[in-house]
Amino acid sequence: MIRWRKGEVTGVRREWPGAVELEVATEDGRCRALAYPALVGRPETGDVVLLNTTALAMGLGTGGYAMVVAVPDRLPADPTGPGHLVKARYTPLQATVAGADEQESPYHEALRDADSVDGMPVVIADLHSALPAILCGLYSHAGDGDRPRVAYVMQDGGALPAWFSMSCAELRAREWLCGVITVGQAFGGDLEAVTLHTGLLAARHVLRADVAVVAQGPGNLGTGTRWGFSGVCAGEAVNAAAVLSGRPVAALRISEGDRRDRHLGVSHHSLTAYGRVALAPARVVLPQLPGELGDRVREQAAPLAARHELVTVPVDGLLDALKAAPVRLSTMGRGLEEDTAYFLASAAAGHHAADLLAQ
């Protein structure tokens, strides 16, 4: 189940908030490894490290690193400070974090009886790669003068540590996000919360966000079956946003570059999550795409109108906004040129959220 290796750190490749990428020599050769200093300490050149090489051996696109499990000869100091939420529970790396909603939190009083996000638009997407594109669309509408505050609420369907996302770190540094909130088993955000519901409430009442974006962390688990994919949580996010008096905006997963029929045009992930799992109505954003792809998308999305409001959004100007993104746009190994429709669909959802704010 787990592939273990020992190795020696031969160099630090790069680092970003929460993570350090290393070069490690093992009996199998050299490899890239990722360490989260908050969990294992900060490895240095010459350290012996214990690695989990499972994802590396499987060749996972988003998770193809060896993961540092421990620096056995130089353990980090025991943590100090508050925090009683345990995440990654009952795994060897379970960690205690301070939850925004727990009793000792300074935000507990604000969240204890909170029951509404006051009509806040909540943009929901299947994949983590949609996050920067949604922000591009939202900010292109709002302009630089009066940018809304946007919080990212990260579900636990993909990567559990928010530190894994270089995009999050850069978007946070450039103040494109007012904060990251990790919910469920996910951890490492600016705020921690037990559930998506308290995560959304924290976005509104603690971070004072005008808009929240909800998506799983990097990575996506799919089995090619109707129900066996981690993005099913997008439908559950619609329900959470609605029950808290938010305005859910559903970003469709659309592709012109994916050759798998189940993902060409509107992905079956979106059709299942929004068409079957989401029980509350949402504004499902249809980007106004030209040609055969546009016709296919409209035909595929039409059944969603039985429960949701289909909103057609022009894509004029969105490509330029995407080209100016502060982070690299990539989904399933495809960039903006290889799968323009995917990023336009996400940007259109952000653009519509800005429209809601203006109303």
C-alpha positions in Angstrom: 0.0 0.0 0.0 2.8 2.4 0.9 6.2 2.5 -0.8 8.9 3.5 1.7 12.4 4.8 1.0 15.2 6.4 2.9 17.2 9.1 1.2 19.7 11.9 1.7 18.8 15.5 0.9 21.3 16.7 -1.7 19.8 20.2 -2.2 16.8 22.5 -1.8 15.2 23.2 -5.2 12.7 25.9 -4.2 10.2 26.7 -1.4 7.0 28.6 -0.9 4.9 29.3 2.2 4.3 25.9 3.9 6.4 23.7 1.7 10.0 23.0 0.6 10.9 21.1 -2.5 14.0 19.0 -2.2 16.3 16.9 -4.3 16.9 13.6 -2.6 19.3 10.7 -3.4 17.8 7.2 -2.7 18.8 3.7 -3.6 16.7 4.1 -6.8 18.4 7.3 -7.9 17.5 11.0 -7.4 14.0 12.3 -7.0 12.0 15.3 -6.1 10.6 15.3 -2.6 8.2 17.7 -0.8 8.4 18.5 2.9 5.9 20.4 5.0 8.0 22.1 7.7 5.0 22.5 10.1 4.6 18.7 10.2 8.2 17.3 9.9 10.5 20.3 10.4 12.7 21.8 7.7 15.1 19.3 6.1 18.5 20.6 5.2 21.2 19.4 2.8 22.8 16.3 4.2 19.8 15.2 6.3 18.5 11.6 6.1 14.8 11.6 5.4 12.1 9.0 5.4 10.1 9.1 2.3 6.7 7.9 1.2 7.2 7.3 -2.6 3.7 6.0 -3.4 2.6 8.9 -5.6 5.9 9.1 -7.3 5.9 5.5 -8.2 2.3 5.8 -9.6 3.3 8.8 -11.7 0.5 11.0 -10.5 0.4 14.3 -12.4 -0.3 16.6 -9.5 1.1 14.5 -6.8 4.3 13.1 -8.4 6.5 13.8 -5.4 8.1 11.7 -2.8 6.7 13.0 0.5 8.9 13.5 3.5 7.4 11.7 6.4 10.2 12.4 8.9 13.7 13.7 9.5 14.6 10.9 11.9 17.8 12.4 13.2 16.4 15.9 13.8 12.9 15.8 15.0 11.0 19.1 15.2 10.1 20.6 18.6 6.8 19.7 20.1 4.1 22.3 19.1 3.0 24.9 21.5 -0.1 27.1 21.6 -3.9 26.5 21.2 -5.6 24.1 18.9 -7.8 21.0 19.5 -9.0 20.1 16.0 -7.2 16.9 14.8 -6.9 16.6 11.0 -5.7 13.7 8.9 -7.1 11.9 11.9 -5.7 8.5 12.9 -3.1 8.6 10.2 0.6 8.6 11.1 0.8 12.3 10.4 -2.4 13.4 12.2 -1.9 17.0 13.2 -3.6 19.3 15.7 -4.7 22.7 14.4 -6.6 25.7 15.9 -10.1 25.8 14.4 -11.9 29.1 13.9 -15.0 27.4 15.2 -13.6 25.7 18.3 -14.3 26.9 21.8 -11.0 28.5 22.5 -10.9 30.4 19.2 -11.1 34.2 19.3 -13.8 33.8 16.6 -15.9 31.3 18.4 -18.4 33.9 19.6 -18.8 35.2 16.1 -19.4 31.7 14.7 -21.3 30.0 17.5 -24.7 31.1 16.5 -23.9 32.3 12.9 -26.4 30.9 10.5 -26.2 33.0 7.3 -23.6 34.3 4.9 -25.9 37.2 4.1 -26.4 36.5 0.4 -22.7 36.2 -0.3 -22.0 34.8 -3.8 -20.3 31.4 -3.5 -18.6 30.2 -6.7 -18.3 26.4 -6.8 -15.9 24.4 -9.0 -15.0 20.8 -9.5 -11.2 21.2 -9.8 -8.6 23.3 -8.0 -7.3 24.6 -11.3 -10.4 26.6 -11.7 -9.5 28.9 -8.8 -7.2 31.4 -10.6 -9.4 31.5 -13.6 -12.5 32.3 -11.5 -10.5 35.2 -9.9 -9.4 36.4 -13.3 -13.0 36.7 -14.4 -14.2 38.2 -11.2 -11.5 40.9 -11.1 -11.7 41.7 -14.8 -15.3 42.8 -14.1 -14.6 44.6 -10.8 -11.5 46.4 -12.0 -8.5 47.4 -9.9 -10.1 50.3 -8.1 -12.6 48.5 -6.0 -11.7 44.8 -5.8 -14.0 42.6 -3.6 -12.5 40.5 -0.9 -12.4 36.9 -2.0 -11.8 33.9 0.3 -10.9 30.4 -1.0 -12.6 27.6 1.0 -10.7 24.4 0.2 -12.5 21.0 0.5 -10.7 17.8 1.2 -11.5 15.9 -2.0 -7.9 16.4 -3.4 -4.7 17.3 -1.6 -5.2 17.7 2.1 -2.5 20.3 2.9 -3.2 23.7 1.4 0.6 24.1 1.4 0.8 21.8 -1.6 -0.8 24.5 -3.8 1.8 27.0 -5.2 -1.1 28.8 -6.8 -2.7 29.5 -3.4 0.6 30.8 -2.0 1.1 33.2 -4.9 -2.5 34.4 -5.0 -2.4 35.0 -1.3 0.9 36.9 -1.6 -0.5 39.1 -4.4 -3.7 39.7 -2.3 -5.9 38.1 -4.9 -7.3 36.2 -1.9 -8.0 37.6 1.5 -7.5 34.2 3.0 -7.6 30.4 2.6 -9.9 28.3 4.8 -9.3 24.6 5.0 -12.3 22.4 5.9 -13.0 18.8 6.7 -9.8 16.8 6.7 -7.9 19.5 4.7 -5.5 21.7 6.7 -2.9 24.4 6.4 -5.1 27.4 5.5 -5.1 30.8 7.2 -8.2 29.5 9.0 -9.2 26.0 9.9 -12.8 24.8 10.1 -14.6 21.6 10.9 -17.1 21.6 8.0 -17.7 23.4 4.8 -20.6 25.2 6.5 -18.4 26.7 9.2 -15.8 27.4 6.6 -18.2 29.5 4.6 -19.4 31.3 7.8 -15.8 32.0 8.7 -15.2 33.4 5.2 -18.0 35.9 5.7 -17.9 36.7 9.4 -14.1 36.4 10.1 -12.4 37.3 6.9 -15.2 39.6 5.8 -15.2 38.2 2.4 -17.5 39.5 -0.3 -17.2 36.3 -2.4 -16.1 32.8 -1.5 -14.7 30.3 -4.0 -15.2 26.6 -3.1 -13.2 23.8 -4.7 -11.2 20.8 -3.7 -7.4 21.0 -3.3 -5.0 20.1 -6.1 -5.6 16.6 -7.5 -8.8 14.8 -8.4 -9.7 11.2 -7.8 -11.8 9.7 -10.5 -12.7 6.1 -11.5 -14.5 6.6 -14.8 -17.8 5.7 -13.0 -20.9 7.8 -12.6 -20.4 8.4 -8.9 -16.8 7.5 -8.1 -15.1 10.9 -8.3 -14.0 13.4 -5.7 -15.6 16.3 -7.5 -19.1 15.1 -6.4 -18.4 17.4 -3.5 -19.2 20.3 -5.8 -22.9 19.4 -5.6 -22.7 19.2 -1.8 -21.2 22.7 -1.8 -24.2 24.1 -3.6 -26.4 22.7 -0.8 -24.2 24.2 1.9 -24.1 27.6 0.3 -27.9 27.6 -0.2 -28.7 26.5 3.3 -26.6 29.3 4.7 -28.5 31.9 2.6 -25.7 32.3 0.1 -26.0 32.7 -3.7 -24.4 29.6 -5.2 -22.8 30.1 -8.6 -21.9 26.8 -10.3 -18.8 26.8 -12.6 -19.1 24.0 -15.2 -16.1 21.8 -16.0 -15.9 22.2 -19.7 -13.2 20.9 -22.0 -12.2 21.1 -25.7 -8.8 19.5 -25.0 -9.8 16.3 -23.1 -10.2 13.5 -25.6 -12.2 11.3 -23.2 -15.8 11.6 -24.3 -17.1 11.7 -20.7 -15.2 15.0 -20.2 -15.6 16.6 -23.7 -17.8 19.6 -23.6 -19.5 19.5 -20.2 -17.9 16.9 -18.0 -20.1 14.2 -16.6 -18.6 15.3 -13.2 -20.5 18.6 -13.5 -23.7 16.9 -14.8 -23.7 14.5 -11.9 -22.7 16.9 -9.1 -25.1 19.7 -10.1 -27.8 17.5 -11.7 -28.0 14.8 -9.1 -26.2 15.8 -5.9 -27.2 19.5 -5.7 -30.7 19.6 -4.3 -30.8 23.4 -4.0 -31.0 25.7 -7.0 -27.8 27.4 -8.2 -26.9 29.8 -11.0 -25.2 27.5 -13.5 -22.9 29.6 -15.7 -22.8 28.8 -19.4 -20.0 30.6 -21.2 -21.0 31.9 -24.6 -18.7 29.7 -26.7 -18.9 29.7 -30.5 -19.3 26.9 -33.0 -19.8 23.2 -32.4 -18.4 23.2 -28.9 -20.8 25.9 -27.8 -23.7 23.9 -29.3 -22.6 20.8 -27.5 -22.2 22.6 -24.2 -25.7 24.1 -24.4 -27.2 20.8 -25.3 -25.4 18.9 -22.5 -26.3 21.5 -19.9 -29.9 21.9 -20.9 -31.2 19.2 -18.4 -29.7 21.2 -15.5 -32.4 23.8 -16.1 -34.9 21.5 -14.4 -33.4 22.5 -11.0 -31.1 25.4 -11.7 -31.1 28.8 -13.4 -28.8 28.6 -16.5 -27.1 31.9 -17.0 -25.3 32.6 -20.3 -22.3 34.8 -19.8 -20.4 36.4 -22.8 -16.7 35.6 -22.8 -15.6 38.9 -24.5 -12.4 40.1 -22.8 -12.0 37.1 -20.6 -9.2 35.5 -22.7 -7.1 38.7 -22.2 -7.8 38.5 -18.5 -6.7 34.9 -18.3 -3.5 35.7 -20.2 -2.7 38.2 -17.4 -3.2 35.7 -14.6 -0.5 36.0 -11.9 -0.1 32.2 -11.8 0.4 29.5 -14.4 -2.9 28.2 -15.6 -2.9 24.4 -16.0 -5.6 21.7 -15.7 -4.8 18.0 -16.1 -1.5 19.0 -17.7 -3.1 21.3 -20.3 -2.5 25.1 -20.4 -4.6 28.0 -21.6 -3.8 27.4 -25.3 -4.5 23.6 -25.0 -7.9 23.9 -23.2 -9.1 27.5 -23.6 -12.7 26.5 -23.0 -12.0 25.2 -19.6 -10.5 28.4 -18.3 -13.1 30.6 -20.1 -15.9 28.6 -18.3 -14.3 29.2 -14.9 -13.6 32.9 -15.7 -17.2 33.3 -16.8 -18.4 32.0 -13.4 -16.2 34.6 -11.6 -17.5 37.3 -13.9 -21.1 36.4 -13.0 -20.3 36.5 -9.3 -19.1 40.1 -9.8 -22.4 40.8 -11.6 -24.3 39.6 -8.5 -22.2 41.8 -6.2 -23.2 44.8 -8.4 -26.9 44.1 -8.1 
